[in-house]
Amino acid sequence: MSDTALTTVPVNTDGGDHDRFSHWARKSDITSAHVNGTPVVALCGKVWVPSRDPKKYPVCPDCQRIYDERS
């Protein structure tokens, strides 16, 4: 996993549990999403287009667990 930089990103809130967390995804995917508006796939499998400040949400426990297991 040394070639992958990860960062947290926010998700749209529509009432689902996954939408109340910041998710881990590849930094290059997040950059592309901000530039091109393309969806991102988080470590936990959540698919969304990042648009909000990730600091406003707690980190998704599933993403964190997967990230920790890979480290």
C-alpha positions as CSV (number, residue, x, y, z in Angstrom):
1,M,0.0,0.0,0.0
2,S,3.0,2.3,-0.2
3,D,2.0,3.6,-3.6
4,T,-1.5,4.7,-2.4
5,A,-2.1,8.0,-0.6
6,L,-5.4,8.1,1.2
7,T,-7.5,11.0,2.5
8,T,-10.9,11.3,4.1
9,V,-13.7,12.8,2.1
10,P,-17.3,13.8,2.9
11,V,-20.5,12.2,1.5
12,N,-23.9,13.6,0.8
13,T,-26.4,13.1,3.6
14,D,-29.6,11.4,2.6
15,G,-30.3,9.6,5.8
16,G,-28.2,6.5,5.3
17,D,-25.5,5.5,7.8
18,H,-22.7,5.7,5.2
19,D,-23.7,9.3,4.5
20,R,-22.9,10.4,8.0
21,F,-19.1,9.7,7.7
22,S,-16.0,10.8,5.9
23,H,-14.7,7.9,3.9
24,W,-11.2,6.8,2.9
25,A,-10.3,6.7,-0.8
26,R,-7.3,7.1,-3.1
27,K,-6.1,10.7,-3.2
28,S,-5.8,10.6,-7.0
29,D,-9.4,9.5,-7.3
30,I,-10.5,12.3,-5.0
31,T,-8.6,14.9,-7.1
32,S,-10.1,13.5,-10.3
33,A,-13.6,13.7,-8.7
34,H,-13.2,17.3,-7.8
35,V,-11.9,18.2,-11.2
36,N,-14.2,16.0,-13.4
37,G,-17.1,15.4,-11.1
38,T,-16.6,11.6,-11.3
39,P,-17.7,9.3,-8.5
40,V,-15.2,7.9,-6.0
41,V,-15.2,4.4,-4.4
42,A,-14.3,4.3,-0.7
43,L,-12.5,1.5,1.0
44,C,-15.8,0.3,2.4
45,G,-17.4,0.3,-1.0
46,K,-19.4,3.6,-0.7
47,V,-19.7,5.3,-4.1
48,W,-20.2,9.1,-4.2
49,V,-19.0,12.4,-5.6
50,P,-17.0,14.3,-2.9
51,S,-18.4,17.8,-2.3
52,R,-18.2,18.7,1.4
53,D,-15.6,19.3,4.1
54,P,-14.5,15.9,5.5
55,K,-13.5,17.5,8.8
56,K,-17.2,18.0,9.6
57,Y,-17.8,14.2,9.8
58,P,-16.3,11.3,11.8
59,V,-14.3,8.8,9.8
60,C,-16.3,5.7,8.6
61,P,-15.5,2.9,11.0
62,D,-15.4,0.3,8.1
63,C,-13.0,2.5,6.1
64,Q,-10.8,2.9,9.1
65,R,-10.8,-0.8,9.9
66,I,-9.9,-1.7,6.3
67,Y,-7.1,1.0,6.2
68,D,-5.7,-0.3,9.5
69,E,-5.7,-3.9,8.3
70,R,-3.7,-2.9,5.1
71,S,-1.1,-0.8,7.0
